[in-house]
Amino acid sequence: MMAFCMEMEVLRTCLADLPPVPLKGLDLLGQSGNPSPQAIERETLREAVLELMAYTDACTRSLHRLRDLRPVPLAFPLVEWVL
C-alpha cells in the first residue's frame, strides 16, 4: 500500500527554503531603513513601485489559480476507502 502525504511542517520547511524575491523597493528600504521620497530619484522610485505592484498582482493571480485547482485523482486505488 502506497500513500502520499505532505504534512504542514514539510510544506512550511519547503517554502521557507525558497530564496527571497529581489525587489527594488525592498532594497531601497534596506539601504536606509525608512527613506524619504525626496531622497530617492523619481525614476528609481517609480520603477520600485511598479515592480512591487506587478509582484503583488502576480501573487494574487497565483493564489486564485491555486484556489481553483481541481483535485487530481490517484492512479491507484486506496484500500482504506473501501472500509
C-alpha positions as CSV (number, residue, x, y, z in Angstrom):
1,M,0.0,0.0,0.0
2,M,1.4,3.4,-1.0
3,A,0.2,6.8,0.1
4,F,1.5,10.3,-0.4
5,C,1.0,12.7,2.4
6,M,2.7,16.1,2.7
7,E,2.4,17.3,6.2
8,M,2.2,21.0,7.0
9,E,5.6,21.1,8.6
10,V,7.2,19.6,5.5
11,L,5.4,22.2,3.3
12,R,6.4,25.0,5.6
13,T,10.0,24.0,5.5
14,C,10.0,23.7,1.7
15,L,8.5,27.2,1.3
16,A,10.9,28.7,3.9
17,D,13.9,27.3,2.0
18,L,12.9,29.3,-1.1
19,P,15.2,32.3,-1.8
20,P,13.6,35.7,-1.3
21,V,12.5,37.7,-4.4
22,P,14.8,40.6,-5.1
23,L,12.6,43.7,-5.3
24,K,14.0,47.2,-5.8
25,G,11.6,48.6,-3.2
26,L,12.9,46.2,-0.5
27,D,16.5,47.1,-1.5
28,L,15.7,50.8,-1.1
29,L,14.2,50.1,2.4
30,G,17.2,48.0,3.4
31,Q,19.7,50.8,2.4
32,S,18.4,53.5,4.6
33,G,15.6,52.0,6.8
34,N,12.8,54.4,6.0
35,P,13.9,56.7,3.1
36,S,12.0,59.8,2.3
37,P,10.7,60.0,-1.3
38,Q,12.7,63.2,-1.8
39,A,16.0,61.4,-1.2
40,I,15.3,58.9,-4.0
41,E,15.5,59.7,-7.7
42,R,12.0,59.9,-9.2
43,E,12.6,57.2,-11.8
44,T,14.1,54.8,-9.3
45,L,11.1,55.2,-7.0
46,R,8.7,54.8,-10.0
47,E,10.4,51.5,-11.0
48,A,10.3,50.2,-7.5
49,V,6.6,51.0,-7.1
50,L,5.7,49.5,-10.4
51,E,7.7,46.3,-9.7
52,L,6.0,45.9,-6.3
53,M,2.6,46.4,-7.9
54,A,3.4,43.8,-10.6
55,Y,4.7,41.4,-8.0
56,T,1.5,41.8,-5.8
57,D,-0.6,41.2,-8.9
58,A,1.3,38.1,-9.9
59,C,0.9,36.7,-6.3
60,T,-2.8,37.4,-6.4
61,R,-3.2,35.7,-9.8
62,S,-1.2,32.7,-8.5
63,L,-3.4,32.5,-5.4
64,H,-6.5,32.4,-7.4
65,R,-5.1,29.8,-9.8
66,L,-4.2,27.6,-6.8
67,R,-7.6,28.1,-5.2
68,D,-9.3,27.0,-8.4
69,L,-7.3,23.8,-8.9
70,R,-9.3,20.7,-9.2
71,P,-8.4,17.6,-7.3
72,V,-6.2,15.1,-9.2
73,P,-7.4,11.5,-9.0
74,L,-4.8,9.0,-8.0
75,A,-3.7,6.3,-10.5
76,F,-4.1,3.5,-8.0
77,P,-7.0,2.6,-5.6
78,L,-6.7,3.3,-1.9
79,V,-7.8,0.3,0.1
80,E,-8.7,2.4,3.1
81,W,-11.6,4.0,1.2
82,V,-13.3,0.6,0.9
83,L,-13.5,0.2,4.6
